Amino acid sequence: MPSLLSATIAQPARNQHLLLLQSSTAQSCLPVLRAVVKHSIERTRETTVLVCLLYPPASFLWSSGTQTDTVRVLDRTSNVPWYDEDAESETISSLRKTILDAVRTAPAGPTNVIIDSVDTLLSDINSLSDTTRLLNTLLSAVRERGGTSRLILHALSPSPILPVLTQTRFSPSLTHLIAHPTALLTHLASAYLTPPPPLSPPEKFWSVFIPVSERTYESERLVFGSGGEGSGLPEFVVEVLVRGGADSTGRRKGVERVLEGWSPATGGPCELRELESLKALWSKKPAVETQSAPDPTQNLSFNLNLTPEQQRSRAQVPLPYAHEGKATQQTQAPAAILYDPDSADDLDDDDPDEDLDI
C-alpha cells in the first residue's frame, strides 16, 4: 500500500492547494515541515516562498546549494509589531504587503507559500478576521498559479485559527497532517483495548482515537505525567486527513484518514509496525492462543477415566432418546374412542330417557 504521507510530502496532488501541519505541546510536527520545505526546494521548476515568523531560516535551509532564484525567504523573526507603538500600523501593513508581493511577483509557474507559524502571524496582526482574510487572499493567489501550487501552514494546537482553517468554507479541499506521540496509541491499546488497525477494526479504533486525541490534556498527561518520557522523542505518529480533491482517476470523494509513523531511522514516513516504541503492540498475541482448555479430570481424588472394557460396555447401552426429533413411521388405523365406565356411572342400556317421564 503506497504511503499517503510520502505522497503528500514529495508528490503533491494538482488539486490539493492547502496543506495544514498541526503540532501540539506534546508532539511537534516540525520534522515533517522540514521535509516538506526540502522537497519543495528540490522541485526546481517551482517557486518556494518561505515566510519565517518564529523559526530562523537556518532551521529549514540547511543546504548551501539552495537556488536563490527559485527560493524567496522572508525573515520576520526579528520584527515585533507591538514593540514600537508608533510603527505598529506600519509594521502590520508592511507584513501583509511583503508576503503578498513575494507571491505575486514570483516567476510564472507553480508556487509554494510556506508560513512556519500561523499562530505568530495571528499574534502579530492581532485580529482573527484580518488574519483569515490575509490567508484567504494568499490561498486565492496560490490557486491562480495552478499545478501543484500549495499554501503550507504550520499551527500549534490549541489555536483559535485552527477551526477556521479546517472549515470547508475556507477551502473545500484540505490535506491535514497532525502529529501525535506514540504514547497515545500505547494508552489506547492498554486502557481501551483498542490497538491501531489492523489489530482492531478501523471503525472501532477511530471512534475511540478521534475524541481522545482531540483532548490535548490527555496527550500532555501521557507525555509529561509521572510515567511519561517527555517531549522531543524522534519517533511519532502522523494522522493524515485528506478531504476533497479527487485523484487522477476521480475516485476520492469525502474524507480519507490514515495513521502512519515517522522515524529518523527509516528516513521519515514509515508504517506503524516499524516504530521501535510500538513494536510491543505488534508482538502481543491474543490470550486465547496461548492458553489451553482446562482438563476437568486432573487433580482429583478419584478417577473419572474409563477402562477399555467400560468404554465398550457403555457403547452397547441403548440410548432412550437417541431417535428423539426424528419422524416415526405411523400405521394407518381407524379412529376410535375408547371409554372405560367408572363404578359410579349409572348406565342403563334399556331406556336412556326413562327419567324424563315421556
Disulfide bonds with the S-S distance in Angstrom:
none
